[in-house]
Amino acid sequence: MPAFTSKEKALKKACEKERETIERQQKLDSRGKGKQEKSGVTKIMMNTLRNNAENSTAKLKSIHTEKAGSIRD
């Protein structure tokens, strides 16, 4: 029974960490979009920056998903 409880706590903590990371990334993305529009950055550079941000966000999400999945198993 104690092992089950510790797994539940670990899963809950992993899910909470994933949610916090996603929220933090969304805040950064929204601030970055506003700054890019005001700074006069060229469209091609904005697309490159957006693609890089999307790739890093996807990596973070997959890492958290894998952690939660391994705990569930």
C-alpha positions as CSV (number, residue, x, y, z in Angstrom):
1,M,0.0,0.0,0.0
2,P,2.8,2.6,0.8
3,A,4.4,2.0,-2.6
4,F,1.0,2.7,-4.3
5,T,0.7,6.0,-2.3
6,S,4.2,7.1,-3.2
7,K,3.5,6.4,-6.9
8,E,0.3,8.4,-6.7
9,K,2.3,11.3,-5.2
10,A,5.0,11.1,-7.8
11,L,2.4,11.0,-10.6
12,K,0.6,14.0,-9.1
13,K,3.9,15.9,-8.8
14,A,4.9,15.1,-12.4
15,C,1.6,16.2,-13.7
16,E,1.8,19.4,-11.7
17,K,5.3,20.1,-13.0
18,E,4.2,19.6,-16.5
19,R,1.3,22.0,-16.1
20,E,3.5,24.6,-14.6
21,T,6.1,24.3,-17.4
22,I,3.4,24.6,-20.0
23,E,1.9,27.7,-18.4
24,R,5.3,29.3,-18.0
25,Q,6.1,28.6,-21.7
26,Q,2.8,30.1,-22.8
27,K,3.5,33.3,-20.8
28,L,6.9,33.6,-22.4
29,D,5.5,33.0,-25.9
30,S,2.9,35.7,-25.5
31,R,5.4,38.2,-24.3
32,G,7.8,37.3,-27.1
33,K,5.2,37.8,-29.7
34,G,4.4,41.3,-28.5
35,K,8.1,42.2,-28.4
36,Q,8.7,40.8,-31.9
37,E,5.9,42.8,-33.4
38,K,7.1,46.0,-31.8
39,S,10.8,45.5,-32.6
40,G,10.5,45.5,-36.4
41,V,12.1,42.1,-36.8
42,T,11.8,40.7,-40.3
43,K,9.1,38.2,-41.1
44,I,11.6,35.4,-42.0
45,M,13.4,35.9,-38.6
46,M,10.1,35.9,-36.7
47,N,9.2,32.6,-38.4
48,T,12.6,31.1,-37.5
49,L,12.3,32.2,-33.9
50,R,8.7,30.8,-33.7
51,N,9.8,27.4,-35.1
52,N,12.6,27.2,-32.6
53,A,10.2,28.0,-29.8
54,E,7.7,25.4,-31.0
55,N,10.4,22.7,-31.2
56,S,11.7,23.4,-27.7
57,T,8.1,23.4,-26.3
58,A,7.5,20.1,-28.0
59,K,10.6,18.6,-26.4
60,L,9.6,19.8,-23.0
61,K,6.1,18.4,-23.4
62,S,7.4,15.0,-24.5
63,I,9.8,14.8,-21.6
64,H,7.1,15.4,-19.1
65,T,4.7,13.0,-20.8
66,E,7.4,10.3,-20.8
67,K,8.0,10.9,-17.0
68,A,4.3,10.7,-16.2
69,G,3.9,7.6,-18.4
70,S,6.7,5.8,-16.8
71,I,5.3,6.5,-13.3
72,R,1.8,5.3,-14.4
73,D,3.4,2.0,-15.6
